Amino acid sequence: MTYLVNRLSRLRANETFRQMVRENRLEAGDLIQPLFVHHGDQVKNEIDSMPGQFQYSIDNLIEVTQRLYDAGLRAVLLFGIPAGKDEAGSDTWDDEHGIIQQALRALKKAVPKMILITDVCFCEYTTHGHCGVLVERNGQKVLDHDATLDNLALQAASHARSGADMLAPSGMIDGAVGIIRETLDGLGYQHLPIMSYSAKYASSFYGPFRDAAQGAPQFGDRRSHQMDCANSNEALREVEIDIQEGADIVMVKPALSFMDVICRIKELFNIPCAAYNVSGEYAMVKAASERGWLDEKQCVMEILTSFKRAGADLIITYHAGDAVNWLP
Ligand SMILES: [Zn+2]
């Protein structure tokens, strides 16, 4: 007979033991639901590649946000689909008519305690679908980071004036966090935190999001400014620079294929880290569960808890609205 002093299975024998030694727990406060705001009235367009996710006009958005708040969620991340696009994406700094600005004012009034985080970028607002101002270089149109910074400042200021609780620059534009911090501070919004998409990878898992936000690039791709999926040291440099520029929360996007990056960030930096569980990751689970190949609830809870185990403090996920009702 083998004599075993250590039997780890002892504490797995029943649910009470398992609960007593559970190392990570998912809570409603960890979850952030992304929402797509569409111009118009009575709009509720389901996104084909993201069953259960919709583009909402502001009237419907209010209803959904209230429902999410009542279920226990405390933060949403807003993406806008404007009535019109132009070369510069000027809807993003239009105080009066900007889609995000209108949504902020309406939501602040209707659901004042919900934390409203705004995506700060240009790809949904420009006719060319790129994340900023383009410049011609060697016969090719490329993103001009420095020129984009001026417009980022305009957008950030307008979001702040309209009631945003937190700003989330997502374009991987060099210097974005710094210019936004400087702008906010200069206008008296020193208290508004910045959640930076610090390590945003050029990923194939964004496909469904582009249907949802209607911001696919009309030519080329985003590999010239988003990160190469083969790199993680570079992600640490991005995070370090964002912290120096004043980021309050850093983010890794996507999340499932980049959990090692979340883990390394948390080991090295003492800063809250968010994981963005992206549209393609959502679509995979949805598609397989619809076919009966996966148990949706079990898989979602396993995935979200794993982000916490990896070190994520916050999880941005399209599953948030469901997961909040599945918490123990
Ligand atoms: Zn963008």
Residues whose N, C-alpha, C, O or C-beta is under 5 A from the ligand:
A	BS01	ZN	C121 F122 C123 C131 S170 G171
